[in-house]
Amino acid sequence: MVSKYTKEQTTELIADRIIRKKKARFVQDQAKYEGYIYKLSFYATMIDIETSKAQYRRFEIYSNVFMDTEIITYIKLFFYRFKPINEYSIWLYNDQKGAIKQVYGEDRYSPS
């Protein structure tokens, strides 16, 4: 099988993926340490209108309170309006502030 990447590019891609996984694990551990112990994961498929290509997104939300139906609805409405650009991102939901904040994912988000 012929790869479209050189050996150096492949090594660089693997190293980059390992670094990103370690950063994500650190952010997750830090969130839990700060009391964000409840987790909700969303998987989404976004269709690029211009190219008709599917783009997959995964985002995890950590909360400092149990996420009931009302909170989940609030979070869904938030992501309906603000679509994550990065294929993987981590967010925190703070019940006292009623705020959702992105803590991992380089590209932040795109208002629709």
N, C-alpha and C positions, 0 to 999 in steps of 0.2 A: 504494500500500500504506500502510495506517494503522498507525503504531507505537503501542504501549501506553505508551511512554516519551516524555517531553518532550525537547526538544533538549538542555536542561541535564542531564537525567538520563542521556541517551545519552552526552554528553561526559564526565560523571563516571564512568560505567561503563567507558568506553574508557580513561580515565586510570588508573582503579583496576587494570584488567587489565594495562596497561603497567608499572605499579609492581610488581605481583605477579610479572610475568615477569622484571623486572630483579632483584628480590630473590632469586628462585629461581636465576637465572644466577649471581649473586654467591655464593650458598651452594654451588652446584655447583663453581665455580672454586676457592673456598676449600677444599672437600673434596679436590679434586685436588691442590692445593698442599700439603696436609697428608699426602699419600700415599695417599689413598683413590681409587685410579685404576681400579678394576674396578667396573663398573656392571651392575645387574640391574633391569629394570623389570617391575612386576606391574600387570596390569589386572584389576579385579574388578568383578563385579556383585553388589550386595547388595540383597536384597528386604526392604522394610519389611513386617513381618508385619501391622501394623495397617491400612496403606493399600494393600498389595499393589503398591506402586510400586517400580520398579527404581531403584537409586541406583548410579551408576558411580564407581569409585575408581581412581586411578592413583597408585602410589607407587614411588619409585626408591630403590634401596639401593646405596650406595657402600661398597666394602670395601677394606681395605688388603692383602688377599691374594686370590689367584685363588679364586673360589668353586667348589669341587668339589661333588659330589653330597651329601656329608655337610653342608656348610655351607648349601646350598640347602634341604635338608630341615629343618634347624634354623630357617632363616628362615621357611619355610612354616608350621611349627608355631607360631612366634611370632605370625605374622599370623592364624593360625587362632584364637588366643586373644585377641589384641589387634587389634581392627578399627579402622583409621583412620576418623575421622569426616569429616575434610576431603576434598574430592574430589581434591586433589593434595597429596602430601607427599614429603619427602626424608628418608631415614634413613641412618645410618652403622653399618656392622658392623665392630667392632674385634676382630680375631682374638686378640690378646694377652689381652684382657679377656673375650672371649666375650660381648660386649655389643652390643645394638642400641639406638641412640639416635636419636630424632627431632630433626632440625635445621631443618626447614622445614614449615610447616603450622600454622596458628593454633590449631586445636582439639585438638591432640595426639591421643589415641586413647581408645577405649572398651573396657574389659575385657568379654569376652562372658560 
